[in-house]
Amino acid sequence: MPVVEKVVLPPGYTYAFLRQKSFASTKAEKIAAEMLEEAETLRNRGKLALIEKSLATLHSKIVKKDWNGAFVVLEALSLFNELDGDWPMCDDGKHIVLTNKVYGASLVTVLRALKKDARLDASHFPSLETLLRSAADWGDAMKSICCPSDYDLVCKAIGARLFPESAADVDAKKARLDAWLASCTEQERVIFHRKVRDAAEDEDEEEEEEGPWHAGGSELDEDVKDNDFVLPRVWKEYKDYLAPRGQR
């Protein structure tokens, strides 16, 4: 199965915010940009409110089985978390734990619905690998602050199955990036290359990672049954917690 769609640069996709690791739909970039602009004047609790608003939108799309729309919201949330992921630092640990569970259950629900429809692949969703990698990284980070939910393992399992990273895949991704760069202005290319250099310097300062991003992903995790992935149950627990605060 080809990892990258045969069209070198699928229409409606970009390297969001001129970041090499953020290949995403332009719809998701627009939503994330609006969230980031609003977040500029907010503290962590205000940013959490932005996340909650997005999760409510995501839940509505899931209820309507609008899987395409739900995927875009998940992309936007990932982009926002990568660029302004401070909201888990607000002073309500239980709230953060439940919010993370809702995110994870929503993510897994959408991924499994797309798999059931035989659409969980890069041909239907060219930015799928970006979403899986970002969500896996976010899940790992949330576990480090005592917000457990194993959606990161689900993402790694899917990633290991769909994106084995062959030489052909690497070449295809380079061709996609080159095609996108050719469509950019000179100023955009300068900014992009500066960000690539900065990211490379940051990686040099960190401990070198072993293997691909989905290393450790087991096929047993992809379809595992977990109460944390039962969205109706998790959503009710979340809303019941918010109810005393007048947020239901």
C-alpha positions as CSV (number, residue, x, y, z in Angstrom):
1,M,0.0,0.0,0.0
2,P,1.5,3.4,-1.0
3,V,2.2,5.6,2.0
4,V,2.0,8.9,0.0
5,E,-0.7,9.5,-2.5
6,K,0.3,9.3,-6.1
7,V,-0.4,13.0,-6.6
8,V,2.8,14.6,-5.6
9,L,1.2,17.4,-3.7
10,P,-2.5,16.7,-3.1
11,P,-4.8,19.8,-3.6
12,G,-5.9,21.3,-0.3
13,Y,-2.8,20.3,1.6
14,T,0.2,22.3,2.8
15,Y,3.1,22.3,5.3
16,A,1.2,24.2,7.9
17,F,2.8,27.3,9.4
18,L,5.8,26.6,7.2
19,R,6.8,23.6,9.4
20,Q,8.3,20.5,7.8
21,K,6.7,18.1,10.3
22,S,3.2,19.7,9.9
23,F,1.9,18.4,6.6
24,A,-1.8,19.0,7.0
25,S,-5.0,20.1,5.2
26,T,-5.4,23.8,4.6
27,K,-8.7,23.6,6.4
28,A,-7.0,22.4,9.5
29,E,-4.3,25.1,9.3
30,K,-7.0,27.8,9.0
31,I,-8.8,26.5,12.1
32,A,-5.6,26.2,14.1
33,A,-4.5,29.7,13.0
34,E,-7.8,31.1,14.4
35,M,-7.3,29.2,17.7
36,L,-3.7,30.4,18.0
37,E,-4.7,34.0,17.4
38,E,-7.4,33.8,20.0
39,A,-5.0,32.1,22.4
40,E,-2.5,35.0,22.3
41,T,-4.3,36.9,25.0
42,L,-5.3,33.9,27.1
43,R,-3.8,32.2,30.1
44,N,-3.8,28.4,30.4
45,R,-7.4,28.1,31.6
46,G,-8.6,30.3,28.7
47,K,-6.7,28.0,26.3
48,L,-8.3,25.0,28.0
49,A,-11.7,26.6,27.1
50,L,-10.6,26.8,23.5
51,I,-9.7,23.1,23.6
52,E,-13.1,22.3,25.1
53,K,-14.9,24.3,22.4
54,S,-13.0,22.3,19.7
55,L,-13.8,19.0,21.5
56,A,-17.5,19.9,21.5
57,T,-17.3,20.6,17.8
58,L,-15.5,17.3,17.3
59,H,-18.1,15.4,19.3
60,S,-20.9,16.9,17.3
61,K,-19.3,15.7,14.1
62,I,-18.8,12.3,15.5
63,V,-22.4,12.0,16.6
64,K,-23.4,13.0,13.0
65,K,-20.8,10.5,11.6
66,D,-19.1,13.3,9.7
67,W,-15.8,11.5,9.8
68,N,-14.2,13.8,7.2
69,G,-15.1,16.9,9.3
70,A,-14.0,15.2,12.5
71,F,-10.6,14.4,11.0
72,V,-10.0,18.0,10.1
73,V,-10.8,19.1,13.7
74,L,-8.4,16.5,15.0
75,E,-5.7,17.8,12.7
76,A,-6.4,21.4,13.9
77,L,-6.1,20.3,17.6
78,S,-2.8,18.6,16.9
79,L,-1.4,21.7,15.2
80,F,-2.6,23.9,18.1
81,N,-1.1,21.5,20.7
82,E,2.2,21.5,18.9
83,L,2.5,25.3,18.8
84,D,0.7,26.3,22.0
85,G,0.3,23.3,24.2
86,D,0.4,25.0,27.6
87,W,-3.3,24.3,28.6
88,P,-2.5,21.1,30.6
89,M,-0.6,23.3,33.0
90,C,-3.8,25.0,34.4
91,D,-4.6,24.3,38.1
92,D,-7.3,21.7,37.8
93,G,-5.7,18.3,37.4
94,K,-8.9,16.2,37.2
95,H,-10.3,18.5,34.5
96,I,-7.1,18.0,32.5
97,V,-7.2,14.2,32.9
98,L,-10.8,14.0,31.7
99,T,-10.2,16.4,28.8
100,N,-7.3,14.2,27.7
101,K,-9.5,11.1,27.9
102,V,-12.2,12.8,25.8
103,Y,-9.6,13.7,23.2
104,G,-8.2,10.2,23.1
105,A,-11.6,8.5,22.9
106,S,-12.7,10.9,20.2
107,L,-9.4,10.3,18.2
108,V,-9.7,6.5,18.5
109,T,-13.4,6.6,17.6
110,V,-12.7,8.5,14.4
111,L,-9.7,6.3,13.4
112,R,-11.7,3.1,13.9
113,A,-14.7,4.4,12.0
114,L,-12.5,5.2,9.1
115,K,-10.9,1.8,9.3
116,K,-14.4,0.2,9.3
117,D,-15.1,2.2,6.1
118,A,-11.9,1.1,4.5
119,R,-10.7,4.7,4.4
120,L,-7.9,4.7,7.0
121,D,-5.0,5.3,4.6
122,A,-3.0,8.1,3.0
123,S,-4.9,7.9,-0.2
124,H,-8.1,9.1,1.5
125,F,-6.3,11.3,4.1
126,P,-2.9,12.4,2.9
127,S,-2.0,13.9,6.3
128,L,-2.8,10.8,8.2
129,E,0.7,10.1,9.2
130,T,1.2,13.6,10.5
131,L,-1.9,13.2,12.7
132,L,-0.9,9.8,14.0
133,R,2.6,10.9,14.9
134,S,1.5,14.2,16.5
135,A,-1.2,12.4,18.6
136,A,1.3,9.7,19.6
137,D,3.8,12.3,20.8
138,W,1.0,14.2,22.6
139,G,-0.2,11.1,24.3
140,D,3.3,10.3,25.5
141,A,3.7,13.8,26.9
142,M,0.4,13.7,28.7
143,K,1.3,10.4,30.3
144,S,4.4,12.1,31.7
145,I,2.2,14.5,33.6
146,C,-0.1,11.8,35.0
147,C,-2.8,12.0,32.3
148,P,-2.9,8.3,31.2
149,S,-4.8,7.1,28.1
150,D,-3.3,4.6,25.7
151,Y,-4.4,6.4,22.4
152,D,-0.7,6.9,21.7
153,L,-0.3,3.1,21.5
154,V,-3.2,2.9,19.0
155,C,-1.6,5.6,16.9
156,K,1.8,3.8,16.9
157,A,0.2,0.5,16.0
158,I,-1.6,2.1,13.0
159,G,1.6,3.9,12.0
160,A,3.7,0.8,12.1
161,R,1.2,-1.0,9.9
162,L,0.6,1.8,7.3
163,F,3.9,3.7,7.3
164,P,6.9,1.4,7.4
165,E,9.1,4.1,5.9
166,S,10.7,2.4,2.9
167,A,13.2,4.2,0.6
168,A,10.4,4.7,-1.9
169,D,8.3,6.4,0.8
170,V,11.2,8.7,1.7
171,D,11.6,9.7,-2.0
172,A,7.9,10.3,-2.4
173,K,7.8,12.6,0.7
174,K,10.8,14.5,-0.6
175,A,9.1,15.0,-4.0
176,R,6.0,16.2,-2.2
177,L,8.0,18.7,-0.1
178,D,9.8,19.9,-3.2
179,A,6.5,20.5,-5.1
180,W,5.2,22.5,-2.2
181,L,8.3,24.6,-1.9
182,A,8.0,25.4,-5.6
183,S,4.6,26.8,-4.9
184,C,5.9,29.1,-2.1
185,T,7.1,32.7,-2.4
186,E,10.8,33.4,-1.9
187,Q,10.0,34.8,1.6
188,E,8.1,31.7,2.6
189,R,11.0,29.5,1.5
190,V,13.4,31.6,3.5
191,I,11.2,31.3,6.6
192,F,10.7,27.5,6.0
193,H,14.4,26.8,5.7
194,R,15.2,28.8,8.8
195,K,12.6,26.8,10.8
196,V,14.2,23.6,9.4
197,R,17.6,24.7,10.6
198,D,16.3,25.7,14.0
199,A,14.5,22.3,14.4
200,A,17.7,20.5,13.5
201,E,19.6,22.4,16.1
202,D,17.0,21.5,18.7
203,E,17.1,17.9,17.8
204,D,20.9,17.9,18.1
205,E,20.6,19.1,21.7
206,E,18.1,16.3,22.6
207,E,19.0,12.6,23.0
208,E,18.9,10.9,19.7
209,E,15.7,8.8,19.2
210,E,15.9,5.2,18.3
211,G,13.9,3.9,15.3
212,P,10.9,5.5,13.6
213,W,8.2,7.5,15.5
214,H,6.0,4.5,15.7
215,A,8.7,2.3,17.3
216,G,7.1,0.1,20.0
217,G,3.8,0.0,18.2
218,S,2.2,-3.4,18.4
219,E,-0.5,-4.8,16.1
220,L,-2.3,-5.9,19.3
221,D,-2.9,-2.3,20.3
222,E,-4.7,-1.2,17.2
223,D,-8.0,-2.8,18.0
224,V,-7.6,-3.2,21.8
225,K,-10.7,-2.8,23.9
226,D,-10.3,-0.1,26.5
227,N,-12.9,1.6,28.6
228,D,-11.1,4.9,28.0
229,F,-12.0,4.6,24.3
230,V,-15.7,4.2,24.9
231,L,-16.7,7.7,24.0
232,P,-20.2,7.8,25.4
233,R,-18.9,6.8,28.8
234,V,-15.9,9.2,28.7
235,W,-18.0,12.0,27.4
236,K,-20.6,11.6,30.2
237,E,-17.9,11.5,32.9
238,Y,-16.4,14.7,31.5
239,K,-19.7,16.5,31.2
240,D,-20.8,15.4,34.7
241,Y,-17.5,16.8,36.1
242,L,-18.1,20.1,34.4
243,A,-21.8,20.4,35.4
244,P,-21.2,21.8,38.9
245,R,-19.3,24.6,37.3
246,G,-22.2,25.5,35.1
247,Q,-20.6,24.3,31.9
248,R,-23.0,21.5,30.9
